[in-house]
């Protein structure tokens, strides 16, 4: 059996059903898995909370720990300058947090922005909108004792990697 610190993402089986992916991952000896939910396994924009319950039960039968839930990132932009688009994206991420609760996942992985906000927003707008969105995500996650991991801050030289760390420091009040 592999050490439970080794986690494999369902992304490698994105063209298979989630149950089939989980069976394959368990057969490989993994004890923990990340569920990728972008246009595939348990995407909250197309699946139901009952689907999440079903997968939780199935993974328990397999003895597979649902380590993390990778929230959708296609058409999600928490830094978008359009308030309605940002709220739509935020709603999807908050729904993903609810999936974490049902799945007993203690980690939500998310991407802050898309290339659209980089094309259409100033550096300051991206920073302000990202911070405001992250505050709401973090507040909700904290209520459920779920940690949030930011992955791949879209940048392309516009905001600078140091600014990504600045967002985190500002969010944490440091």
C-alpha positions, 0 to 999 in steps of 0.5 A: 500500500502506498503512503497516504501522503501520496495523492492522485488526481482523478484528472488522469481518468477524466474520460472515465466515470468517477466511480471507475476512476476511483476504482482504478486509483485504489487499485494502483495502491493509492489511499487518497485522491483529489477530485477534479471537478472542472467539466468532469467529475462532480462539477458543481455546475452540472452535478448534484449534492446527491451525486456527492453523497453517492461518491462519498459512500462509494469512496468509503466502501473502497477505503479511499480518502477524499483528500481534496476537491479541485473546484472548477476553473473554466469560466470561473473568475473571482477577480472579474471586474464585472460584479455579476460575473464575479458573483456567479463565479463566487457562487460556484466556488461556495457550492464547491465548498458545500461539496467538500462538506458532504464529501468530508474533504478538508481541502478545497483547491481553487484558481482565482482568475482567468485570462479574461480579468487579465485582459480587461482589468487593471492590476489594482482591480484584479487585486481588490476583486481577488481579495474581496472574493477570497475573504468570502471564500475563506470565511465560509471555509473556516466555518466548515474547517476546510482549508483553501489552497490557491493554485496557479494564479493566472498572471502572464506578467500583469500582476507579478508573482510577488503580488500573488503573495501580497494577496495572501498576506492582505487576506490573512491581515499580515 
